[in-house]
């Protein structure tokens, strides 16, 4: 947590009804803070999803999750407020997701949601409704530390659960008022704490899908994503695809083509409505160009520097040379080629466990 957090504070906690945010709220209550539970109402019922699918960030199971969060808040003896952000979520996350996929890119909705919704509109609307608080806390596994007068975002102690990747677009001003009570804990410790507190969500399974069921198809209208050719790198037609929104870089399963060897998606050509496939050896790239760069742990350097780069949440960080460009973008060249560099995804630069900067991948360098 940020230094000085042990002083008595008024803290708003983003509560989802899951074990992480519930334990985060409980720990702050135990520490003697005045805690206010807040949550987003984002599901607008605008698409039809299959029945009986598992819960996710956006879907018809939201009412149940809000009810669970409300019961946890009642057990903890804290006020609980639901903030209606259906329109904002639709515009900032769902429509962004749709635009990116239709343009042949693969976006990360969690990065977008944290930046624009959880640490943006949620707090703005809560304050507009008269809620007063000094800090905002969530159940994210990350840490905020002040070193040499600068507030830094750092990885969680539990490397397997670290979520600093999803928080890369937080500003320095936001970090100054953010608390991550679980940053020094493991998932096992959090579940144990929930059991000790008698929280019903102690053993609740995690949901990592953006949309309930994990099928993005319902987000697109008929005709928005048309069938087209699947081609090899020379342009030879190997088969037909069912719409570019159903594919992502590195995908192997569900291609329906036989090239005599395993084939993977290496490019999504939205202009020509084509999916380009190749063998695994051609999936590696030596680097990338990233835009929308958020310099967080350091000021924008004037020259190239070395860092560790992560191109997906589950990607192993890789040593790279980072060169700031006059366009405001950065060029990242890896010491060793990396697999499935994907335009639209986020890239994070680290120095050890400190987040230096984050951005969105615009182009893969072959």
C-alpha positions, 0 to 999 in steps of 0.5 A, a space after each residue: 500500500 501507499 506509505 502512510 495508509 495506516 492513518 485513519 482514512 475514509 476509503 471507498 472500496 470497489 467491491 465486485 462480490 468476489 473474494 479479493 475485493 471482499 477481503 480488501 474491504 474487510 482488512 481496511 475495516 479491521 485497520 480502523 478506517 471508515 470504509 464505503 463499498 461502491 460497485 459499478 452497474 454495467 450490464 445493459 442487456 443489449 445483447 442476447 447471451 446463451 443461458 447458463 453461461 458462467 459469470 463474467 465482467 459483463 453479463 446477466 449475472 451482474 445482479 447476483 454479484 451486486 447482491 453478494 457484494 451488498 451482503 458482504 458490505 452488510 456483514 462488515 457494517 459498511 455503507 454500500 452504493 451501486 453506481 449506474 455506469 451502463 452508458 459509460 461502459 457501453 461507450 468506453 469498453 464495449 464499443 472500443 472492443 468492437 471497433 478494435 476487433 473490426 479493425 483487425 486488432 485484439 484489444 484488452 478490455 480489462 486494461 481499458 476498463 481499469 483505466 476508464 471505468 474503475 479508476 475513472 467514471 466510478 470515482 467521478 460519479 460516486 463523488 458527484 452523488 455526494 460520496 466523500 472519501 480520501 482514497 480508493 482501494 481495490 482487490 487488485 494484486 499490485 503494490 503502490 510504493 513511494 521511493 525518492 518522492 515518486 509514487 510507483 506501481 509495483 508487482 504484487 508479492 504473489 507473482 502468479 497473481 500479479 495484476 500490475 499489467 492491467 493497471 499500466 494506464 493509471 496516472 501518477 495522480 491516481 496512484 497517489 490516492 490508491 490502495 491495494 491491500 492485497 499487494 503483499 498477500 498470496 491468493 491462498 492467504 486471501 482465501 484463508 482470511 476470507 474463511 476466518 472472517 466467515 465470508 461466504 465468497 471464500 472459495 468462490 471460483 474466479 471469472 476471467 472472461 470479459 463477456 459471459 460465456 466468452 463468446 464475442 460473437 453477440 457483440 457484432 451485428 449481422 454483416 459487420 464481420 463477413 466471411 472471407 479468405 484464409 490465405 498463407 503468407 504468399 496470398 494462396 487461398 487455403 480456406 474460408 473464415 467466418 468473420 475476422 472478429 472470431 480470430 486472434 494472432 497465434 490462434 491455431 484451433 478452429 481454423 478449418 484449413 489443412 496446410 500439411 502442418 500446424 498453422 497459426 494466425 499471423 495477421 488479420 487483414 481487415 481491409 481485405 477481410 483476410 486471415 493470414 496463417 503461417 507455421 509457428 516459426 513465422 509467428 516470432 517477431 523481433 520487436 514492436 511499435 507501441 503508442 498511447 504510451 503512459 510514462 509512469 515509473 520514469 519520465 520520458 527518456 531522451 534516448 534508448 534504454 533497457 527494460 523488461 517487456 511483457 506483451 500479454 498478462 501471461 507472457 514471460 517478460 523479455 529483455 528489450 531495448 526501448 527507443 522513444 520516437 518523435 511521434 510519441 510512440 516507442 520502438 521495442 526491440 527484443 534481445 530474442 524474438 517473441 511469439 505472437 506479438 499482437 496489435 491492439 494488446 497492451 505492452 508493459 515495461 518493467 525495471 525489476 518489479 517496478 512499472 516504468 511505462 505502458 502502451 498499446 501495440 500498434 505494429 509487429 516488427 518482423 
